[in-house]
Every structure is written in structure tokens, then in C-alpha cells.
Amino acid sequence: MKYGKPCARCLSKEAGGEELAELIAARIAGMPPDIRADEALYQKRLAACLACEDLIGGMCAKCGCYVELRAARRHGYCPAARRMW
């Protein structure tokens, strides 16, 4: 894991290194298909998170979640936008 100032507007691979990114990817891969968002929706959500000022080190500053996990769920809520995705 990297130490020092947390990176802004990055995802788990950049923020926490390969181990964290692998854990998150495994969790997403283990999600049942009926609750997992399709790849296009997932990528659209990640793009929104990367542009958001509340993204810090792969986590949402509004709720503390790992944005990759939140974006992977079919039915999700964006705390920064205060709306369903």
C-alpha cells in the first residue's frame, strides 16, 4: 500500500495498489449476475466517479464506499448526486 497524501480522483489500483484492486475485482466477479450492472453501465458510472470532486483514493468522500463496488451494483445510489444511478 502506498503511504503519504491520498490521491484524488483515482480508482483502487492507483490508490491502494494491486492487492486492493484484486480484492475489489474478485468481489465484483462474485456478485450474482442479477444484481451486477452490465459493463457499459459500470464504465459510465466509473467515468462519473472519476470526474467527481468527492472521489478520493478510490473511495467516495460522501459515503466511504469503494466506488468500483458501488458502480458494479445494478441498482445503486450516488450519494454525491443524491439520486439513483
N, C-alpha and C positions, 0 to 999 in steps of 0.2 A: 504494500500500500504506500502511496505517496504521502509525504508529510509537507507541511507548510500551508500556504494560503490555498483554500479550496478553489478549484477552477470554476469559472462562471460559464454557464451555457454549454455544458458538455454532458455526455452520457456516461454510463458506468465504466466503460473501457478506459476512457481518458481520466475519469475521476478516481476510480478505485483500483484500476489495474485489471489484468486478465482474469484473476481469480473471481473477483466480484462479477465481472461481465459473464463469466461462465456459469456462475450460480444463478444469475438472473435469466440467462438463456435457457438453462435447464428447467427453471421454474415455469417459464413461458411454454416450453416444449411439453411440459407435463400437464398443462391446462387442458381440460376436456374440450374437444372441438366446438361443442355447443355454447361455450362461454368465451371462446377466444375470437378476437376480431380477425378479419381477413387481412392479408399482408398489405393491401393498398390502404386500408383504413389505418392500420398500425403505423405505416410510414407517414401518412398525412398527420396523424396525431403527434408523432415524434418531431416532425418538422415544426409544428405549432409550439411544442415544448422548447425546442432549440431556439426559437425566436422570442420566447417569453423571458421577461426580466426576473421572474420568480424561480427560474431554473438555476440551481447552484450545485455543482458537483454531482450531477446525475439525479438530484433529488428536488422535489417541489418544495419551495420555501413556505408555501401556504399550508400544506398538509403533512409534509415529511415523507411522502412516499417516493419510491424509485419510479420515475416517470415511465420507464420502459415497461414495468409491470402494470401500471395503471393503464397505459395506452394499449396493452395487449388484451385487455378485457373487452368483450363485445359491448357491454353496457357499462359505460363509465361516466364519471363526473369530473369536470375540470374545475378545481377549486379557484383557480385564478380568474376564469371567465364566469364562474358561478352558474354553470349550465351543464346539461348533459351533452356528451360528445356525440 
